[in-house]
Amino acid sequence: MAPILRIALTDITQQKTALDQLEHLAFYDPLTDLPNRQLLKDRLRLAMAASARSRKYGALLFIDLDNFKTLNDTLGHNIGDLLLQQVAQRLLSSVRQKDTAARLGGDEFVVMLEDLSENAQEAAIHAEISGKKILAALNAPYLLRVCSVNHEAKLAKSAVGLRNAAGFKPARCQANLTADSSAASHLFLG
């Protein structure tokens, strides 16, 4: 009698997708999709080792949004989330591909700049230039959707601000009301 060969095939696509999603959640902020604190620590450790080998300086820039809790509490978490997402996008567009923009949590972000220069003064100048570029991007007006006209009337009286390394920059809230009360409007912060 000839031996019987049995083959069993199992599609593990769903398992692989689920594992990839879990890994992504472990290292990336779910709201902004920026690296989280854990991934930042890992990248910082690697950057420090690379810096020791190359003798090039790096820099860490800490960014905190002032009065974010007030904005979140008065305008709603959906508006706060939208602001955090826009901050994340602006950070990403303001740094080089090899740099890291991360969200520590809440309204706290960190930008890690790598390979600035072997000269400490030149590295400091590069870090300052990068910091100014980031601040310019973050200080530009934000377009945040507002869901109802009733909220817009209250929002027009609110005051919001962003704090950065240069200090506090007050921002004006301006509701753009439309003639059609059912139409969504926008809130500009800047």
C-alpha positions in Angstrom: 0.0 0.0 0.0 1.3 3.4 -1.0 1.9 6.0 1.7 -0.8 8.7 2.0 0.3 12.3 1.9 -2.0 14.8 3.6 -1.6 18.5 3.2 -3.4 21.0 5.4 -3.4 24.7 4.3 -4.4 27.4 6.7 -4.8 31.0 5.7 -3.0 33.1 8.4 -3.7 36.5 6.7 -6.1 37.6 9.4 -3.8 36.5 12.2 -0.9 38.4 10.5 -3.0 41.5 10.1 -4.1 41.4 13.7 -0.5 41.0 14.9 0.6 43.9 12.7 -2.2 46.0 14.2 -1.2 45.1 17.7 2.4 45.9 17.1 1.4 49.3 15.5 -0.7 50.1 18.6 2.2 49.2 20.9 4.5 51.8 19.3 2.3 54.5 17.7 -0.2 56.9 19.1 -3.6 55.9 17.9 -4.9 59.5 17.5 -2.0 61.1 15.7 -0.2 58.0 14.3 3.1 59.5 15.6 5.6 57.3 17.5 4.6 57.0 21.2 6.8 57.3 24.2 8.1 53.7 24.0 9.1 54.0 20.3 10.7 57.4 21.1 12.8 55.8 23.8 13.9 53.1 21.5 14.8 55.5 18.7 16.6 57.8 21.2 18.7 54.9 22.4 19.7 54.1 18.8 20.3 57.7 18.0 22.6 58.1 21.0 24.6 55.1 19.9 24.8 56.4 16.4 25.8 59.8 17.7 28.6 58.3 19.7 29.9 56.5 16.6 29.6 59.4 14.2 30.4 62.1 16.8 27.5 64.2 15.4 25.2 66.0 17.8 21.5 65.6 18.0 18.8 67.6 19.8 15.4 67.0 21.6 12.8 69.7 21.2 9.9 69.5 23.7 6.5 71.0 22.6 3.6 71.6 24.9 0.2 73.1 23.9 -0.9 75.7 26.3 -4.5 75.8 27.5 -5.2 72.6 25.6 -7.3 71.3 28.5 -9.5 74.4 28.4 -9.9 74.0 24.7 -10.8 70.3 25.0 -13.2 70.9 27.9 -15.0 73.9 26.4 -15.0 73.0 22.7 -15.2 69.3 23.0 -12.9 66.3 22.7 -13.6 66.1 18.9 -12.1 69.6 18.4 -9.2 68.8 20.8 -8.5 65.6 18.8 -8.6 67.5 15.5 -6.1 70.1 16.9 -3.8 67.3 18.0 -4.0 65.6 14.6 -3.2 68.9 12.9 -0.2 69.6 15.2 1.1 66.1 14.4 0.9 66.7 10.6 2.6 70.1 11.0 5.4 68.5 13.0 5.9 65.8 10.4 6.0 68.3 7.6 8.5 70.5 9.5 11.2 67.9 10.1 13.5 65.8 8.0 12.7 62.2 7.2 15.4 60.9 9.5 14.2 62.9 12.5 11.4 61.8 14.8 8.3 63.6 15.8 6.5 61.8 18.7 3.6 62.3 21.0 4.3 61.6 24.6 0.6 61.9 25.6 -2.0 64.6 26.1 -0.7 67.8 24.5 3.0 67.0 24.8 5.2 66.3 21.8 8.9 65.7 21.2 11.0 66.2 18.1 14.3 64.4 18.0 16.8 65.8 15.5 19.7 63.6 14.5 23.0 64.1 12.7 23.1 67.9 13.1 26.9 68.4 13.0 30.1 67.3 14.6 30.6 70.9 15.8 28.5 71.8 18.9 27.9 75.4 17.8 26.8 74.4 14.3 24.5 71.7 15.8 23.0 74.3 18.1 22.4 76.6 15.1 20.8 73.8 13.1 18.6 72.9 16.1 17.5 76.6 16.5 16.7 76.9 12.8 14.6 73.6 13.0 12.9 74.9 16.2 12.0 78.2 14.5 10.6 76.3 11.4 8.5 74.1 13.7 7.2 77.1 15.7 6.3 78.9 12.5 4.3 75.9 11.4 2.6 75.4 14.8 1.8 79.1 15.1 -0.1 79.3 11.8 -3.9 79.3 12.1 -5.7 76.0 12.6 -8.9 75.2 10.8 -11.1 73.2 13.2 -14.6 72.0 12.2 -17.5 73.0 14.4 -20.6 70.9 14.4 -23.4 73.4 15.3 -24.2 77.1 15.1 -25.1 77.1 18.8 -21.6 76.0 19.7 -20.1 78.6 17.2 -21.7 81.5 19.0 -20.1 80.4 22.2 -16.8 79.6 20.5 -16.5 83.1 19.2 -16.1 84.4 22.7 -13.5 81.8 23.7 -9.8 82.4 24.0 -7.2 79.8 23.2 -3.4 79.8 23.1 -0.5 77.7 22.2 2.7 77.8 24.3 6.0 77.1 22.6 9.7 77.5 23.5 9.4 81.2 22.7 6.6 81.7 25.2 2.9 82.2 25.1 1.2 83.3 21.9 -2.4 84.2 22.4 -4.8 83.0 19.7 -8.1 84.4 18.6 -11.1 82.3 18.1 -13.2 83.3 15.2 -16.4 81.5 14.2 -17.3 81.7 10.5 -21.1 81.6 10.6 -23.0 80.7 7.5 -26.5 81.8 6.5 -27.7 78.2 6.6 -27.8 77.2 10.2 -27.6 73.5 9.3 -24.4 73.9 7.4 -21.2 73.1 9.2 -18.9 76.0 10.0 -15.2 76.4 10.8 -13.3 77.7 13.8 -10.0 79.4 13.1 -7.3 79.5 15.8 -4.4 81.7 15.1 
